Amino acid sequence: MLPIDIEEVTAAHIASLLTDKVGERRVLEYKERLPEGSESAKKELLGDVCSFANASGGDIVYGIRDERDNTGKATGLPEAIVGLCATNLSSEITRLESMIRDGIRPRIPDIQARDFEIPGQGSVVLLRIGRSWIRPHMVTYGGTSRFYSRHSTGKYQLDVQQIGQAFAEQRSLGEQLRNWRADRIAALLSDEGPVALGGPAKLLLHFIPAAALAGQQAAAFWPAPSQVRTLLRPSSFSGTSWRYNADGFLVYSVEGAGGSASYVQLFRNGSLEYGDGYILNAGKNYGAGHESDIPSKSFEGMLRATFGNALLVIGRLRIEDPVYFSCTLAGVQGLRLSLEGLFPYFTNAKHTFDRQIIQTPEVQIDRAEAAPYHTSLLPVVDSIWQANGYEHTPWKSDWGL
């Protein structure tokens, strides 16, 4: 793999692969031609891509011919840029992406491709496959069910024991996700979070990259980029402050008598935590007769705004997919989701939460394929309404449904 972001790769970087005689390796492979439409060509492409995703990721460069030894065997060293015959490389890239999307399960989160014109030598296509944190991936095209990985000499098919080990590692990732979330909830309940939150009922939102669960540290984020600081808005309240802390970078609303209204903690591993001590207590803040009411319409609006802003932060930090999202409500036993606005004069909500802590299921954010609010956030919101006794949110129109 070229040690540079794909958006920064130039034709000169591609040409240097030949001048520097950079040979094929675990993270780099050369192909003279783009894969054809035959079944064997599709299976070779999918096997190559699957092997990179299940290993350390890597680059496939189309349009470069290998050197051959005396027996005609490829040496893995680049001989020449032969160029690609396709007249519309954008269409060819779309074709490759479509084959990869339809022929591998689960979908590989990080696939990027670019074409380059090498002066005097022709065009090449760089296909970059990121290391996947939801592996193992399986080639499913043509009714096959095969798993591949890579070593220094190319791809190989996983045996039964290796497949079992890969699935065991994936289960371990889920356990780490649940343990990390439990630790953060415990910190909130014991008042050991980044700042003290006001109000008896509190809300936690978590955005956790799979790479962080695998122990990858995002040291390159520090100090926190200025364009990210402006996106870390804990709430609509005025009077916010920020500081670095042991976990990373913290933005919080200025504390009042009862504590801060909200905060956003950016962890060094790329995880985000949003804590709020206001929205679930809005009925208490309004006055007598509404102490049990959570303003559901405003609550959902806050979730949408925070979710969308968090996705912007994740994108700016170039955090790899997948990212897991979860929501926790603490101290809510006896509270109810109001069917009115922020300051309701009446409510016809009859049910209340029957326990102090409500944990929604973790959902995987798929930033590449769909509208995130509908595919990731709405099921979480519906699960909160179910915990309050209802089938789904009554505010479907606010979701464009």
VEXSE-546497 format. One record per residue: x, y, z of N, C-alpha, C in turn. Coordinates in steps of 0.2 Angstrom, whole numbers. Last residue first. Layout:
<r <X Y Z> <X Y Z> <X Y Z>>
...
***
This chain:
<r <-205 52 35> <-209 46 33> <-216 47 33>>
<r <-197 62 39> <-198 61 32> <-202 55 30>>
<r <-196 63 52> <-191 59 49> <-192 58 42>>
<r <-207 70 56> <-201 73 57> <-195 69 54>>
<r <-217 60 54> <-217 65 49> <-210 69 49>>
<r <-216 52 65> <-214 49 59> <-213 55 54>>
<r <-218 53 79> <-216 59 75> <-213 57 68>>
<r <-221 43 87> <-227 46 84> <-225 51 79>>
<r <-210 28 87> <-211 36 88> <-217 38 84>>
<r <-218 13 91> <-213 17 88> <-214 24 89>>
<r <-226 6 101> <-223 3 96> <-217 6 92>>
<r <-224 10 119> <-226 11 112> <-223 7 107>>
<r <-217 9 131> <-224 6 131> <-227 7 124>>
<r <-204 13 133> <-209 17 136> <-217 15 135>>
<r <-198 5 125> <-196 4 132> <-201 8 136>>
<r <-202 10 113> <-205 3 115> <-203 2 122>>
<r <-195 22 112> <-202 22 113> <-205 15 115>>
<r <-182 16 111> <-184 20 117> <-191 21 118>>
<r <-184 10 98> <-183 6 104> <-184 9 111>>
<r <-185 21 90> <-191 17 91> <-190 12 97>>
<r <-172 26 91> <-177 30 94> <-184 26 95>>
<r <-165 16 84> <-164 17 91> <-169 21 94>>
<r <-171 17 71> <-172 11 75> <-171 11 83>>
<r <-166 30 68> <-173 29 69> <-174 22 73>>
<r <-152 28 66> <-154 32 72> <-162 30 73>>
<r <-149 20 54> <-146 19 60> <-149 22 66>>
<r <-158 23 43> <-155 16 44> <-152 15 51>>
<r <-162 37 45> <-167 31 44> <-164 24 45>>
<r <-150 44 46> <-155 45 51> <-160 39 50>>
<r <-142 40 34> <-140 38 41> <-146 38 46>>
<r <-146 34 19> <-148 40 24> <-147 37 31>>
<r <-132 23 14> <-139 25 15> <-140 31 19>>
<r <-118 20 12> <-124 17 7> <-130 20 8>>
<r <-108 24 20> <-107 24 13> <-113 23 9>>
<r <-111 23 34> <-110 30 30> <-110 30 23>>
<r <-118 15 44> <-116 13 37> <-116 20 33>>
<r <-116 11 60> <-118 16 56> <-114 15 49>>
<r <-124 -2 69> <-119 0 65> <-120 5 60>>
<r <-130 0 86> <-132 -1 79> <-125 1 75>>
<r <-135 -8 101> <-130 -5 97> <-131 -6 90>>
<r <-151 -5 109> <-146 -9 105> <-141 -5 102>>
<r <-151 6 123> <-154 4 117> <-149 -1 114>>
<r <-155 5 140> <-149 4 135> <-152 2 128>>
<r <-161 13 153> <-163 10 147> <-157 11 142>>
<r <-162 13 171> <-157 13 165> <-160 10 159>>
<r <-173 11 179> <-169 17 180> <-165 18 173>>
<r <-189 6 173> <-183 5 176> <-178 11 175>>
<r <-200 9 166> <-201 4 172> <-195 3 175>>
<r <-207 24 160> <-201 19 160> <-202 15 166>>
<r <-225 24 158> <-219 27 160> <-213 22 160>>
<r <-240 29 148> <-235 24 151> <-228 28 153>>
<r <-248 39 143> <-250 35 149> <-244 31 152>>
<r <-249 54 135> <-245 48 136> <-246 45 143>>
<r <-256 65 133> <-260 59 133> <-256 53 134>>
<r <-254 81 141> <-251 75 138> <-256 69 138>>
<r <-253 99 141> <-256 93 143> <-253 87 139>>
<r <-244 108 139> <-249 110 143> <-254 104 145>>
<r <-226 106 137> <-233 104 136> <-238 107 141>>
<r <-214 112 131> <-217 115 136> <-225 113 136>>
<r <-210 105 119> <-205 106 125> <-209 108 131>>
<r <-225 96 114> <-218 99 113> <-214 100 119>>
<r <-232 80 117> <-232 87 115> <-225 89 115>>
<r <-231 67 122> <-234 68 115> <-234 75 113>>
<r <-218 63 133> <-223 67 131> <-225 67 124>>
<r <-212 48 140> <-211 52 134> <-218 56 132>>
<r <-210 49 158> <-214 47 152> <-212 51 146>>
<r <-203 41 172> <-203 47 168> <-207 44 161>>
<r <-201 30 180> <-206 34 182> <-207 40 177>>
<r <-183 30 178> <-189 26 180> <-195 31 182>>
<r <-172 36 173> <-178 38 170> <-184 34 173>>
<r <-158 35 175> <-162 39 180> <-169 41 178>>
<r <-152 36 159> <-151 34 166> <-155 39 170>>
<r <-151 30 143> <-155 34 147> <-154 32 154>>
<r <-140 28 129> <-142 26 136> <-146 32 140>>
<r <-136 22 113> <-140 28 117> <-141 25 124>>
<r <-124 20 100> <-128 18 106> <-131 23 110>>
<r <-115 15 86> <-119 20 89> <-124 17 94>>
<r <-100 11 78> <-106 9 82> <-109 14 86>>
<r <-93 12 62> <-94 15 69> <-100 13 72>>
<r <-82 2 52> <-89 4 54> <-88 8 61>>
<r <-74 16 44> <-80 12 45> <-78 5 48>>
<r <-61 26 51> <-63 21 46> <-70 18 49>>
<r <-61 44 51> <-61 38 55> <-64 32 50>>
<r <-58 57 47> <-56 51 43> <-56 44 47>>
<r <-62 68 54> <-56 64 57> <-54 58 53>>
<r <-73 71 46> <-67 76 46> <-61 72 49>>
<r <-81 60 50> <-79 61 43> <-73 66 43>>
<r <-84 63 63> <-81 57 61> <-78 57 54>>
<r <-90 76 62> <-84 75 66> <-80 69 63>>
<r <-102 72 55> <-97 77 52> <-90 76 55>>
<r <-107 63 64> <-105 61 58> <-100 65 54>>
<r <-111 73 74> <-106 68 75> <-103 65 69>>
<r <-121 80 67> <-115 83 69> <-109 78 70>>
<r <-131 70 67> <-128 72 61> <-122 76 62>>
<r <-133 68 81> <-131 62 77> <-128 65 70>>
<r <-138 80 85> <-131 78 88> <-129 72 83>>
<r <-150 81 78> <-145 86 77> <-138 83 79>>
<r <-157 70 82> <-155 70 75> <-149 75 74>>
<r <-158 73 96> <-154 67 94> <-152 67 86>>
<r <-166 84 95> <-159 85 98> <-155 79 96>>
<r <-177 79 90> <-174 84 87> <-167 84 89>>
<r <-181 70 101> <-179 67 95> <-175 72 90>>
<r <-184 80 111> <-179 75 112> <-176 72 105>>
<r <-194 87 105> <-188 91 106> <-182 86 107>>
<r <-204 77 106> <-202 80 100> <-195 83 100>>
<r <-204 74 120> <-201 69 115> <-200 72 108>>
<r <-200 79 135> <-202 82 128> <-200 78 122>>
<r <-205 70 147> <-199 71 143> <-202 73 137>>
<r <-213 72 163> <-214 73 155> <-207 74 152>>
<r <-215 73 176> <-213 66 173> <-213 67 166>>
<r <-218 86 179> <-212 84 181> <-210 77 178>>
<r <-229 94 177> <-225 91 171> <-219 88 173>>
<r <-234 99 188> <-239 95 184> <-235 92 178>>
<r <-224 113 190> <-228 108 193> <-233 105 188>>
<r <-210 115 178> <-214 116 184> <-219 111 185>>
<r <-199 114 169> <-205 118 167> <-209 120 173>>
<r <-190 105 174> <-188 112 174> <-194 117 172>>
<r <-197 94 173> <-195 96 180> <-194 103 180>>
<r <-196 93 159> <-203 93 162> <-202 96 169>>
<r <-183 91 156> <-186 97 154> <-193 98 158>>
<r <-174 81 159> <-177 84 165> <-181 90 163>>
<r <-169 77 147> <-173 72 150> <-177 75 156>>
<r <-161 88 144> <-167 87 140> <-172 82 143>>
<r <-150 89 153> <-155 94 153> <-162 91 149>>
<r <-138 82 153> <-142 82 159> <-148 87 159>>
<r <-129 73 142> <-134 78 142> <-137 77 149>>
<r <-114 68 133> <-118 68 139> <-123 74 140>>
<r <-107 59 120> <-111 65 121> <-115 64 128>>
<r <-92 54 115> <-97 53 120> <-100 59 121>>
<r <-83 45 102> <-86 51 104> <-91 49 109>>
<r <-66 38 98> <-73 38 100> <-76 45 102>>
<r <-53 40 94> <-58 42 89> <-65 41 92>>
<r <-44 38 104> <-45 32 99> <-50 34 94>>
<r <-45 49 112> <-39 48 108> <-40 43 103>>
<r <-62 55 112> <-57 51 115> <-51 51 110>>
<r <-71 69 115> <-68 66 110> <-62 62 113>>
<r <-86 73 123> <-79 70 124> <-76 67 118>>
<r <-97 86 126> <-94 81 121> <-87 79 122>>
<r <-110 90 137> <-103 90 135> <-102 85 130>>
<r <-123 99 147> <-121 94 142> <-113 95 140>>
<r <-125 107 158> <-131 105 154> <-129 99 150>>
<r <-116 105 173> <-116 106 166> <-123 104 163>>
<r <-124 109 189> <-119 105 185> <-120 108 178>>
<r <-132 117 197> <-133 110 197> <-128 106 193>>
<r <-127 130 195> <-128 127 202> <-128 120 202>>
<r <-117 127 180> <-122 131 184> <-122 128 191>>
<r <-104 127 169> <-107 124 174> <-111 129 178>>
<r <-105 128 151> <-102 131 158> <-107 129 163>>
<r <-103 114 142> <-107 120 143> <-105 122 150>>
<r <-88 108 134> <-94 107 139> <-97 114 140>>
<r <-77 97 126> <-81 103 125> <-87 102 130>>
<r <-61 89 127> <-68 90 130> <-71 97 128>>
<r <-50 77 121> <-52 83 121> <-60 84 123>>
<r <-43 65 131> <-43 68 124> <-45 75 124>>
<r <-42 59 143> <-45 55 138> <-44 58 131>>
<r <-36 69 151> <-33 63 151> <-36 58 145>>
<r <-40 84 141> <-40 80 148> <-36 74 146>>
<r <-41 101 135> <-39 94 135> <-39 91 141>>
<r <-56 110 134> <-50 109 137> <-48 102 135>>
<r <-69 123 133> <-66 117 131> <-59 117 134>>
<r <-86 130 135> <-79 130 136> <-76 123 133>>
<r <-100 140 132> <-97 134 132> <-89 135 133>>
<r <-112 149 131> <-108 148 137> <-104 142 137>>
<r <-129 143 126> <-123 148 126> <-118 146 132>>
<r <-135 128 120> <-134 133 126> <-128 137 124>>
<r <-137 118 112> <-138 124 109> <-137 130 114>>
<r <-122 107 115> <-129 109 115> <-130 116 112>>
<r <-109 104 112> <-113 100 116> <-120 101 116>>
<r <-101 103 97> <-105 108 101> <-109 104 105>>
<r <-88 101 88> <-90 98 95> <-94 103 99>>
<r <-85 109 77> <-91 105 77> <-93 101 83>>
<r <-74 116 81> <-80 120 80> <-86 115 79>>
<r <-64 106 82> <-67 109 88> <-73 113 87>>
<r <-62 103 69> <-66 98 73> <-68 101 79>>
<r <-54 113 64> <-60 112 61> <-65 107 64>>
<r <-42 111 73> <-47 116 74> <-54 116 70>>
<r <-39 94 79> <-39 99 73> <-44 105 74>>
<r <-31 91 94> <-38 91 90> <-38 96 85>>
<r <-13 88 92> <-19 91 95> <-26 91 91>>
<r <-21 72 87> <-19 77 92> <-13 81 90>>
<r <-23 63 78> <-29 68 79> <-26 73 83>>
<r <-14 53 78> <-13 58 73> <-18 64 73>>
<r <-18 44 86> <-13 49 89> <-13 55 84>>
<r <-28 34 89> <-29 39 83> <-24 45 85>>
<r <-25 17 91> <-25 24 94> <-24 29 88>>
<r <-33 2 91> <-30 7 87> <-30 14 90>>
<r <-40 -8 98> <-34 -6 101> <-30 -1 96>>
<r <-52 -12 93> <-46 -16 91> <-40 -14 94>>
<r <-60 -1 96> <-61 -7 100> <-55 -12 99>>
<r <-56 7 86> <-54 9 93> <-55 3 97>>
<r <-61 1 75> <-54 1 75> <-52 3 82>>
<r <-75 3 76> <-72 -3 77> <-65 -3 78>>
<r <-79 18 85> <-76 15 79> <-74 8 81>>
<r <-93 24 93> <-87 20 94> <-84 16 88>>
<r <-102 35 100> <-100 34 93> <-93 30 94>>
<r <-115 37 112> <-109 34 110> <-108 33 103>>
<r <-124 47 123> <-124 45 116> <-116 43 115>>
<r <-133 48 138> <-127 46 135> <-128 44 128>>
<r <-143 58 149> <-142 54 143> <-135 54 140>>
<r <-151 57 165> <-145 59 161> <-145 55 155>>
<r <-160 64 179> <-160 60 173> <-155 62 168>>
<r <-157 74 188> <-157 67 190> <-157 62 184>>
<r <-146 88 185> <-152 85 184> <-152 77 186>>
<r <-130 91 177> <-136 93 181> <-142 89 180>>
<r <-115 82 177> <-121 84 173> <-126 86 178>>
<r <-98 85 179> <-104 84 182> <-110 86 178>>
<r <-87 79 166> <-89 84 170> <-96 82 173>>
<r <-83 66 163> <-78 72 161> <-80 78 165>>
<r <-88 55 177> <-87 57 170> <-83 63 169>>
<r <-91 51 189> <-84 51 187> <-83 52 180>>
<r <-103 48 195> <-101 55 194> <-93 56 193>>
<r <-108 36 194> <-103 37 200> <-101 44 200>>
<r <-114 36 182> <-118 35 188> <-114 36 194>>
<r <-103 38 173> <-108 43 173> <-112 42 180>>
<r <-96 26 175> <-93 32 176> <-98 38 177>>
<r <-105 17 170> <-103 16 177> <-100 23 179>>
<r <-105 20 156> <-111 21 160> <-110 21 168>>
<r <-92 16 153> <-94 23 153> <-100 25 156>>
<r <-93 2 155> <-88 7 159> <-90 14 159>>
<r <-102 -1 145> <-103 -2 153> <-99 2 157>>
<r <-94 2 134> <-101 5 135> <-102 5 143>>
<r <-84 -8 135> <-83 -1 135> <-89 3 137>>
<r <-92 -20 134> <-88 -18 140> <-86 -11 141>>
<r <-97 -19 121> <-102 -19 127> <-98 -17 134>>
<r <-85 -20 114> <-90 -14 113> <-95 -14 119>>
<r <-80 -32 118> <-76 -26 120> <-81 -20 119>>
<r <-89 -40 112> <-88 -40 119> <-85 -34 122>>
<r <-87 -38 99> <-93 -36 102> <-93 -36 109>>
<r <-74 -43 98> <-75 -36 96> <-82 -34 99>>
<r <-76 -56 100> <-72 -53 105> <-73 -45 104>>
<r <-82 -60 88> <-86 -60 94> <-82 -56 99>>
<r <-70 -58 80> <-76 -54 78> <-80 -54 85>>
<r <-62 -69 84> <-60 -62 85> <-66 -57 84>>
<r <-70 -79 80> <-69 -78 87> <-67 -71 88>>
<r <-69 -78 66> <-76 -77 69> <-75 -76 77>>
<r <-56 -82 65> <-58 -75 63> <-64 -74 66>>
<r <-56 -95 70> <-52 -90 73> <-54 -83 72>>
<r <-63 -101 59> <-66 -101 66> <-62 -96 70>>
<r <-54 -100 49> <-61 -96 49> <-64 -96 56>>
<r <-44 -108 53> <-43 -101 52> <-49 -97 52>>
<r <-50 -120 53> <-48 -118 59> <-47 -110 59>>
<r <-53 -122 39> <-59 -122 44> <-56 -119 51>>
<r <-42 -110 30> <-45 -117 31> <-50 -116 37>>
<r <-43 -98 17> <-43 -99 24> <-46 -107 25>>
<r <-33 -96 3> <-39 -98 6> <-39 -100 13>>
<r <-22 -82 -1> <-23 -89 1> <-30 -90 4>>
<r <-13 -70 -10> <-19 -72 -7> <-18 -80 -6>>
<r <5 -67 -9> <-2 -66 -12> <-7 -69 -7>>
<r <17 -67 -2> <17 -70 -9> <10 -69 -12>>
<r <15 -63 11> <19 -59 7> <19 -61 0>>
<r <-3 -66 13> <4 -66 16> <8 -63 10>>
<r <-21 -65 16> <-15 -63 12> <-8 -64 16>>
<r <-36 -73 14> <-32 -69 17> <-26 -68 13>>
<r <-54 -78 11> <-47 -77 9> <-43 -73 13>>
<r <-67 -90 10> <-64 -84 14> <-56 -84 12>>
<r <-81 -94 1> <-74 -94 2> <-71 -88 5>>
<r <-94 -100 -6> <-93 -97 1> <-86 -98 3>>
<r <-103 -97 -22> <-97 -100 -18> <-97 -97 -11>>
<r <-113 -93 -30> <-114 -98 -25> <-109 -101 -21>>
<r <-108 -82 -37> <-108 -88 -40> <-110 -94 -36>>
<r <-100 -74 -23> <-102 -74 -30> <-102 -81 -33>>
<r <-96 -73 -10> <-102 -76 -11> <-104 -77 -18>>
<r <-82 -72 0> <-84 -72 -7> <-90 -76 -8>>
<r <-82 -64 16> <-83 -71 12> <-85 -69 5>>
<r <-73 -58 29> <-77 -57 24> <-77 -63 19>>
<r <-72 -59 47> <-70 -61 41> <-75 -59 35>>
<r <-71 -41 49> <-69 -47 46> <-71 -53 50>>
<r <-73 -28 53> <-79 -33 54> <-77 -39 50>>
<r <-62 -20 50> <-63 -22 57> <-69 -26 58>>
<r <-52 -22 36> <-58 -22 39> <-58 -24 46>>
<r <-41 -11 28> <-41 -16 33> <-48 -16 36>>
<r <-47 -5 12> <-45 -4 19> <-45 -10 23>>
<r <-41 -5 -4> <-45 -9 1> <-43 -8 8>>
<r <-40 4 -19> <-38 3 -12> <-43 0 -7>>
<r <-35 4 -35> <-40 1 -31> <-38 0 -24>>
<r <-30 14 -47> <-28 12 -41> <-34 10 -37>>
<r <-27 12 -64> <-33 13 -59> <-30 10 -53>>
<r <-19 21 -77> <-20 16 -73> <-25 17 -68>>
<r <-15 26 -94> <-19 27 -88> <-19 20 -84>>
<r <1 30 -102> <-6 28 -102> <-9 29 -95>>
<r <13 36 -105> <13 29 -103> <6 26 -103>>
<r <13 50 -106> <17 46 -111> <17 39 -110>>
<r <9 52 -89> <11 56 -95> <16 51 -100>>
<r <-4 43 -83> <3 44 -83> <6 46 -89>>
<r <-18 47 -76> <-15 47 -82> <-8 48 -81>>
<r <-28 37 -65> <-23 42 -66> <-20 41 -73>>
<r <-42 34 -54> <-39 33 -60> <-34 39 -61>>
<r <-47 26 -39> <-45 32 -43> <-42 30 -49>>
<r <-57 20 -25> <-53 19 -32> <-52 26 -35>>
<r <-60 11 -10> <-59 18 -14> <-55 16 -20>>
<r <-68 4 3> <-66 3 -4> <-66 10 -7>>
<r <-73 -1 18> <-68 4 15> <-65 2 9>>
<r <-82 -11 22> <-83 -4 23> <-79 1 19>>
<r <-88 -24 13> <-82 -21 15> <-83 -14 16>>
<r <-103 -33 18> <-100 -28 14> <-93 -25 17>>
<r <-99 -50 24> <-103 -43 24> <-99 -38 20>>
<r <-98 -54 6> <-102 -53 12> <-98 -54 19>>
<r <-97 -50 -11> <-94 -51 -4> <-98 -49 1>>
<r <-104 -46 -22> <-101 -52 -22> <-97 -54 -16>>
<r <-108 -33 -23> <-113 -38 -24> <-110 -45 -22>>
<r <-97 -25 -21> <-103 -24 -17> <-107 -30 -17>>
<r <-89 -29 -32> <-87 -30 -25> <-93 -30 -20>>
<r <-97 -25 -43> <-95 -32 -42> <-93 -34 -35>>
<r <-97 -11 -40> <-103 -15 -40> <-102 -22 -39>>
<r <-83 -8 -42> <-87 -7 -35> <-93 -11 -35>>
<r <-82 -11 -56> <-78 -14 -51> <-81 -14 -44>>
<r <-91 -1 -61> <-92 -8 -62> <-88 -13 -57>>
<r <-84 11 -57> <-91 9 -55> <-93 2 -56>>
<r <-73 9 -65> <-72 9 -58> <-79 8 -55>>
<r <-79 10 -78> <-75 4 -76> <-74 4 -68>>
<r <-83 23 -78> <-88 18 -78> <-85 11 -76>>
<r <-71 30 -77> <-75 31 -72> <-81 25 -72>>
<r <-65 26 -89> <-62 23 -83> <-67 24 -77>>
<r <-68 24 -104> <-72 27 -99> <-70 24 -92>>
<r <-60 16 -112> <-61 23 -114> <-64 27 -108>>
<r <-48 4 -108> <-55 7 -107> <-55 14 -109>>
<r <-35 0 -108> <-38 1 -115> <-45 4 -114>>
<r <-22 6 -98> <-28 2 -99> <-32 5 -105>>
<r <-4 4 -97> <-10 8 -99> <-16 3 -99>>
<r <8 -1 -94> <6 -3 -101> <-1 1 -102>>
<r <22 2 -86> <15 4 -86> <13 3 -93>>
<r <33 -12 -83> <31 -6 -87> <24 -5 -85>>
<r <37 -20 -72> <41 -20 -78> <40 -13 -82>>
<r <38 -23 -54> <35 -20 -60> <39 -19 -66>>
<r <40 -40 -48> <43 -33 -49> <39 -30 -55>>
<r <34 -52 -48> <32 -47 -43> <35 -40 -43>>
<r <38 -61 -57> <43 -60 -52> <40 -56 -46>>
<r <30 -74 -66> <30 -67 -63> <34 -66 -57>>
<r <38 -85 -77> <34 -84 -70> <35 -77 -68>>
<r <46 -89 -87> <40 -85 -88> <36 -84 -82>>
<r <58 -93 -84> <53 -98 -85> <46 -95 -87>>
<r <66 -82 -82> <67 -86 -87> <62 -91 -89>>
<r <53 -71 -76> <59 -74 -75> <60 -78 -81>>
<r <45 -55 -79> <45 -62 -79> <52 -65 -79>>
<r <37 -40 -71> <43 -44 -75> <42 -51 -74>>
<r <20 -36 -74> <25 -38 -70> <31 -40 -74>>
<r <12 -20 -79> <14 -27 -80> <20 -29 -76>>
<r <-1 -10 -74> <6 -11 -73> <7 -19 -75>>
<r <-15 -9 -74> <-11 -6 -79> <-4 -6 -79>>
<r <-20 -7 -57> <-22 -10 -64> <-18 -6 -69>>
<r <-15 -11 -41> <-14 -6 -47> <-15 -9 -53>>
<r <-22 -12 -26> <-21 -16 -32> <-21 -10 -37>>
<r <-17 -11 -9> <-18 -7 -15> <-17 -13 -21>>
<r <-24 -15 7> <-19 -14 2> <-21 -11 -4>>
<r <-26 -24 23> <-28 -19 18> <-23 -19 13>>
<r <-22 -35 30> <-20 -28 32> <-22 -23 28>>
<r <-35 -46 29> <-28 -45 31> <-27 -38 34>>
<r <-47 -45 23> <-46 -49 29> <-39 -49 32>>
<r <-45 -36 13> <-49 -34 18> <-48 -38 24>>
<r <-37 -44 4> <-34 -38 7> <-38 -36 13>>
<r <-46 -55 1> <-40 -56 5> <-37 -50 8>>
<r <-56 -48 -6> <-58 -51 1> <-51 -52 5>>
<r <-49 -44 -17> <-51 -39 -13> <-53 -42 -6>>
<r <-46 -57 -23> <-41 -53 -21> <-43 -47 -16>>
<r <-59 -63 -24> <-54 -66 -20> <-48 -61 -18>>
<r <-64 -54 -34> <-67 -54 -27> <-62 -57 -22>>
<r <-55 -56 -45> <-56 -49 -42> <-58 -50 -35>>
<r <-58 -70 -47> <-52 -68 -45> <-52 -61 -42>>
<r <-72 -69 -50> <-70 -73 -44> <-63 -71 -42>>
<r <-71 -62 -62> <-75 -59 -56> <-73 -62 -50>>
<r <-64 -71 -70> <-61 -65 -69> <-64 -61 -63>>
<r <-73 -82 -71> <-67 -83 -67> <-63 -76 -66>>
<r <-84 -76 -78> <-85 -78 -71> <-78 -79 -67>>
<r <-80 -61 -87> <-81 -68 -86> <-81 -70 -79>>
<r <-77 -48 -89> <-84 -49 -87> <-85 -57 -86>>
<r <-61 -44 -83> <-66 -44 -88> <-72 -46 -85>>
<r <-51 -32 -73> <-55 -39 -74> <-60 -39 -79>>
<r <-38 -23 -82> <-44 -23 -78> <-48 -30 -78>>
<r <-21 -29 -83> <-28 -27 -86> <-33 -27 -80>>
<r <-11 -32 -75> <-9 -28 -81> <-16 -26 -84>>
<r <-9 -28 -58> <-13 -31 -63> <-12 -28 -70>>
<r <0 -29 -42> <0 -26 -49> <-5 -31 -54>>
<r <-2 -26 -25> <-2 -31 -31> <-3 -27 -37>>
<r <2 -24 -8> <2 -21 -14> <2 -27 -20>>
<r <3 -30 5> <-1 -24 4> <-1 -21 -3>>
<r <13 -40 3> <6 -41 7> <1 -36 6>>
<r <19 -36 -13> <20 -38 -6> <13 -39 -3>>
<r <29 -32 -27> <22 -34 -24> <24 -37 -17>>
<r <42 -20 -27> <39 -26 -28> <32 -27 -25>>
<r <47 -6 -34> <44 -8 -28> <40 -14 -30>>
<r <57 1 -42> <57 -6 -42> <53 -9 -36>>
<r <57 15 -43> <60 12 -37> <60 5 -37>>
<r <51 16 -56> <58 18 -55> <61 16 -49>>
<r <38 10 -52> <43 7 -57> <50 9 -56>>
<r <33 19 -43> <33 12 -41> <38 8 -46>>
<r <33 31 -48> <39 30 -44> <39 22 -42>>
<r <21 32 -55> <27 31 -59> <33 29 -55>>
<r <13 35 -43> <12 29 -47> <18 27 -51>>
<r <18 47 -40> <18 42 -35> <18 35 -39>>
<r <14 55 -51> <21 54 -50> <22 48 -45>>
<r <1 55 -51> <4 51 -56> <11 50 -55>>
<r <-3 55 -33> <-2 58 -39> <1 53 -44>>
<r <-13 54 -18> <-9 51 -23> <-9 54 -29>>
<r <-22 60 -10> <-16 64 -11> <-11 60 -16>>
<r <-32 51 -8> <-34 58 -11> <-27 62 -13>>
<r <-26 41 -1> <-28 40 -8> <-29 47 -12>>
<r <-13 45 9> <-20 45 8> <-21 45 1>>
<r <2 34 9> <-1 41 8> <-9 40 7>>
<r <11 23 6> <10 26 12> <7 33 12>>
<r <3 11 -4> <6 17 -4> <5 21 2>>
<r <4 -6 0> <0 0 0> <4 6 0>>
***
